[in-house]
Amino acid sequence: MSIIRPEHGLTFDDVLLVPQHSTVHPRDVSTATRFTRGISLQIPFVSAAMDTVTESEMAIAMARAGGIGVLHKNMSIERQASEVDRVKRSESGMILNPITLGPDRPVREAAGLMARFKISGVPIVDGQGRLIGIITNRDLQFEQNLDQPVSQAMTHENLVTAPVGTDLDDAERILAKHRIEKLPVVDRDGVLRGLITVKDIFKRKQYPNANKDEHGRLRVAAAVGAGPDVRDRAKALVDANVDVIVVDSAHGHSEGVLRTVDMLRDAHPAVQLVAGNVATEDV
């Protein structure tokens, strides 16, 4: 027989915080805090490294809001690194290593990359990395032969480019003037050095408090354990440009976790490192 508790239960609607005199205007309040010594947050929120909570979609949403997401580790090393890469490529001030294809690759491959990374175009470069064209959704809209080389379907005449050093304000003016969505950045030799997109410029205005790195990319953390694959997993995450490695353990105050932290610090001295949970004080 179930027992009904005699006490009253309260919901959010039953509780009111009584306001009092304040000398602070809401617009002057800062909720900024630190996640690590080197990474600040605009809002004090972090999404958990749980497989029911944080993958790339949640991590992107958290970073856009000013927080950070910790990608869970219950997946293969390759997939977790891919999730990091997806967050880092989701938006950027300038994409430093844009996805490219050679002119002999099939159109089908270009279409697959656009679908996978949710992008609308791919720069085409020669063997020396020089920009020779760009293939976009517009080029593929009525294309029937997906097995032909991209050189037959790409836009290659009157390409609009910008020199290295172009800032986002100048890039926005160039994009608007030519009514284009992607602006390749090339050096004096025509080698592709980056890509600025109208989508990233709009997102900069839409999410002014986004948590971004020095290159304008969203920040993301990823979890590792203290198991045998930790060295390989951490290297793959660092290679994918993860911002923070989180040694995730139910009991962080243990020799296994401490050894893992020491190993990661020696192997990747530049990466930000977090470890936990720790619920005991070492006196």
C-alpha positions as CSV (number, residue, x, y, z in Angstrom):
1,M,0.0,0.0,0.0
2,S,1.5,3.4,-1.1
3,I,1.9,6.1,1.5
4,I,0.8,9.7,0.6
5,R,3.2,12.2,2.2
6,P,1.2,14.7,4.3
7,E,3.6,17.6,3.6
8,H,2.9,20.2,0.9
9,G,4.8,20.0,-2.3
10,L,5.8,23.2,-4.2
11,T,6.3,23.9,-7.9
12,F,8.0,26.9,-9.5
13,D,4.7,28.7,-9.7
14,D,4.3,28.5,-5.9
15,V,7.5,30.3,-5.2
16,L,8.2,34.0,-5.6
17,L,11.5,35.7,-4.9
18,V,10.7,39.0,-3.2
19,P,12.5,41.8,-4.9
20,Q,14.5,44.4,-2.9
21,H,16.3,47.6,-3.6
22,S,19.1,47.3,-6.1
23,T,21.8,49.6,-7.4
24,V,22.6,47.4,-10.4
25,H,20.9,47.6,-13.8
26,P,20.3,44.1,-15.4
27,R,22.2,45.1,-18.5
28,D,25.3,45.7,-16.3
29,V,25.2,42.2,-14.7
30,S,27.9,39.8,-15.9
31,T,27.4,36.0,-15.6
32,A,30.9,35.3,-17.0
33,T,33.1,32.8,-15.2
34,R,36.0,30.5,-16.0
35,F,36.0,26.9,-17.1
36,T,39.8,26.6,-17.0
37,R,42.6,29.0,-16.4
38,G,42.7,29.7,-20.1
39,I,39.0,29.5,-21.1
40,S,36.2,31.8,-19.9
41,L,32.5,31.3,-20.3
42,Q,29.9,34.0,-20.9
43,I,27.3,31.9,-18.9
44,P,28.1,29.4,-16.1
45,F,26.8,26.4,-17.8
46,V,28.5,23.2,-19.0
47,S,26.7,20.2,-20.6
48,A,27.6,16.8,-19.1
49,A,29.8,14.2,-20.8
50,M,26.9,11.7,-21.0
51,D,25.8,9.8,-24.1
52,T,22.2,11.0,-23.5
53,V,23.3,14.7,-23.3
54,T,26.3,15.9,-25.3
55,E,27.3,15.2,-28.8
56,S,28.1,17.8,-31.5
57,E,24.6,19.2,-31.8
58,M,24.4,20.0,-28.0
59,A,28.1,21.2,-27.9
60,I,27.3,23.7,-30.8
61,A,24.2,25.0,-29.0
62,M,26.1,25.4,-25.7
63,A,29.0,27.3,-27.2
64,R,26.7,29.6,-29.2
65,A,25.0,30.5,-25.9
66,G,28.3,31.2,-24.2
67,G,28.8,27.9,-22.3
68,I,30.6,24.8,-23.4
69,G,29.7,21.2,-24.0
70,V,31.8,18.1,-23.0
71,L,31.5,15.4,-25.7
72,H,31.0,12.0,-24.1
73,K,33.5,9.2,-24.6
74,N,31.1,6.3,-25.2
75,M,32.0,6.0,-28.8
76,S,35.0,5.1,-31.0
77,I,38.0,7.3,-31.0
78,E,37.4,8.2,-34.7
79,R,33.8,9.2,-34.1
80,Q,34.6,11.3,-31.1
81,A,37.3,13.1,-33.0
82,S,34.8,13.6,-35.9
83,E,32.3,15.1,-33.4
84,V,35.0,17.6,-32.3
85,D,35.8,18.4,-35.9
86,R,32.1,19.0,-36.6
87,V,31.8,21.6,-33.8
88,K,35.0,23.3,-34.8
89,R,33.9,23.5,-38.4
90,S,30.3,24.6,-37.6
91,E,31.2,28.2,-37.7
92,S,34.3,30.3,-37.8
93,G,35.7,33.8,-38.3
94,M,37.8,32.3,-41.1
95,I,37.9,28.6,-41.7
96,L,41.7,27.9,-41.5
97,N,41.6,24.4,-43.0
98,P,38.6,24.3,-45.3
99,I,37.5,21.1,-46.8
100,T,38.8,20.9,-50.4
101,L,38.8,18.6,-53.3
102,G,41.1,18.0,-56.3
103,P,39.7,18.7,-59.8
104,D,39.7,15.0,-60.7
105,R,37.4,13.9,-57.8
106,P,33.9,12.9,-58.7
107,V,30.9,15.3,-58.2
108,R,29.4,12.6,-56.0
109,E,32.2,13.1,-53.5
110,A,31.6,16.8,-53.4
111,A,27.8,16.3,-52.8
112,G,28.6,13.8,-50.0
113,L,30.9,16.3,-48.2
114,M,28.3,19.0,-48.4
115,A,25.7,16.7,-46.9
116,R,28.0,15.4,-44.2
117,F,29.3,18.7,-43.0
118,K,26.2,20.7,-43.8
119,I,28.1,23.1,-46.0
120,S,27.0,24.7,-49.3
121,G,30.2,24.6,-51.3
122,V,33.7,23.1,-51.5
123,P,36.8,24.9,-52.9
124,I,38.7,23.0,-55.6
125,V,42.5,23.2,-55.5
126,D,45.4,21.8,-57.6
127,G,48.3,19.7,-56.4
128,Q,50.1,22.7,-55.0
129,G,47.0,23.9,-53.1
130,R,46.2,26.8,-55.5
131,L,42.6,27.7,-55.9
132,I,41.2,26.8,-59.3
133,G,37.5,26.8,-58.7
134,I,34.6,26.2,-56.3
135,I,31.7,23.9,-56.5
136,T,28.4,24.9,-54.7
137,N,24.9,23.7,-54.3
138,R,24.0,26.0,-57.1
139,D,26.3,24.1,-59.4
140,L,24.8,20.7,-58.3
141,Q,21.2,21.8,-58.4
142,F,20.4,20.4,-61.8
143,E,23.5,18.1,-62.2
144,Q,22.6,14.6,-63.3
145,N,26.0,13.0,-63.9
146,L,27.5,12.6,-60.4
147,D,30.4,10.5,-61.6
148,Q,32.0,13.2,-63.8
149,P,35.0,15.1,-62.3
150,V,34.2,18.3,-60.3
151,S,36.3,20.2,-62.9
152,Q,33.4,19.8,-65.3
153,A,30.8,21.2,-62.9
154,M,32.6,23.7,-60.8
155,T,32.6,27.5,-61.1
156,H,36.1,28.5,-62.3
157,E,35.7,31.8,-64.1
158,N,35.7,35.3,-62.5
159,L,36.3,33.8,-59.0
160,V,36.0,36.4,-56.3
161,T,38.8,36.0,-53.7
162,A,40.3,38.1,-50.8
163,P,44.0,38.4,-49.8
164,V,45.4,37.1,-46.5
165,G,44.7,39.6,-43.7
166,T,41.1,40.5,-44.8
167,D,39.0,41.1,-41.7
168,L,35.4,40.1,-41.3
169,D,34.0,43.6,-41.9
170,D,35.8,43.9,-45.3
171,A,34.8,40.3,-46.1
172,E,31.2,41.2,-45.5
173,R,31.4,44.1,-47.9
174,I,32.9,41.9,-50.6
175,L,30.3,39.2,-50.1
176,A,27.5,41.8,-50.3
177,K,28.9,43.5,-53.4
178,H,29.2,40.3,-55.4
179,R,26.1,38.6,-54.0
180,I,28.1,35.5,-53.1
181,E,28.1,33.2,-50.0
182,K,31.7,32.1,-49.8
183,L,34.9,34.1,-50.0
184,P,38.2,32.1,-50.5
185,V,41.2,33.8,-48.9
186,V,44.4,33.3,-51.0
187,D,48.0,34.3,-50.7
188,R,50.1,36.0,-53.4
189,D,50.7,32.7,-55.2
190,G,47.0,31.9,-55.3
191,V,47.3,29.2,-52.6
192,L,44.1,28.8,-50.6
193,R,44.7,29.9,-47.0
194,G,41.2,30.1,-45.6
195,L,37.5,30.5,-46.3
196,I,35.0,33.1,-45.0
197,T,31.3,32.4,-45.4
198,V,28.3,34.7,-45.1
199,K,26.8,32.1,-42.8
200,D,29.6,32.7,-40.3
201,I,29.2,36.4,-40.5
202,F,25.5,36.2,-39.8
203,K,26.1,33.8,-36.9
204,R,28.6,36.3,-35.4
205,K,25.7,38.8,-35.2
206,Q,23.1,36.2,-34.2
207,Y,25.2,34.8,-31.3
208,P,27.3,37.8,-30.0
209,N,28.1,36.0,-26.7
210,A,29.3,32.7,-28.3
211,N,32.2,31.0,-26.7
212,K,34.9,31.0,-29.4
213,D,38.6,30.4,-29.7
214,E,41.2,32.9,-31.1
215,H,40.3,31.8,-34.7
216,G,36.6,32.5,-34.3
217,R,35.7,28.8,-34.0
218,L,33.3,27.5,-31.3
219,R,34.9,26.0,-28.3
220,V,34.3,22.3,-27.3
221,A,35.6,19.9,-24.6
222,A,35.8,16.2,-24.9
223,A,35.9,13.4,-22.3
224,V,38.5,10.7,-21.9
225,G,38.8,7.9,-19.3
226,A,41.7,6.5,-17.5
227,G,41.7,3.3,-19.6
228,P,44.3,1.8,-22.0
229,D,43.0,3.9,-25.0
230,V,43.4,7.2,-23.3
231,R,46.7,8.1,-25.0
232,D,45.4,7.4,-28.5
233,R,42.1,9.1,-27.8
234,A,43.6,12.2,-26.4
235,K,46.0,12.6,-29.4
236,A,43.1,12.2,-31.9
237,L,41.1,14.9,-30.0
238,V,44.0,17.3,-29.9
239,D,44.6,16.7,-33.7
240,A,40.9,17.6,-34.2
241,N,41.5,20.9,-32.3
242,V,39.6,20.1,-29.1
243,D,39.8,23.0,-26.7
244,V,39.7,21.0,-23.4
245,I,40.3,17.4,-22.5
246,V,38.2,16.3,-19.5
247,V,39.4,13.2,-17.6
248,D,35.9,11.9,-16.7
249,S,35.7,9.5,-13.8
250,A,33.1,8.8,-11.0
251,H,36.0,8.9,-8.6
252,G,38.6,11.3,-9.7
253,H,40.6,11.3,-6.5
254,S,42.4,8.0,-7.5
255,E,45.8,7.0,-8.5
256,G,44.7,5.9,-12.0
257,V,43.2,9.3,-12.7
258,L,46.2,11.2,-11.2
259,R,48.6,9.2,-13.4
260,T,46.4,9.9,-16.5
261,V,46.4,13.6,-15.7
262,D,50.2,13.6,-15.4
263,M,50.6,11.7,-18.7
264,L,48.3,14.0,-20.6
265,R,50.0,17.1,-19.2
266,D,53.4,15.8,-20.4
267,A,52.0,14.7,-23.8
268,H,49.9,17.8,-24.5
269,P,51.3,20.7,-22.5
270,A,49.4,23.3,-24.5
271,V,45.9,21.8,-24.1
272,Q,43.5,22.8,-21.3
273,L,42.9,19.9,-18.9
274,V,40.1,19.2,-16.4
275,A,39.8,16.2,-14.2
276,G,37.0,15.0,-11.9
277,N,34.8,14.2,-10.1
278,V,36.7,14.9,-6.8
279,A,34.5,15.0,-3.7
280,T,37.2,14.6,-1.1
281,E,39.7,17.2,0.3
282,D,43.4,16.4,0.4
283,V,44.5,18.0,3.6
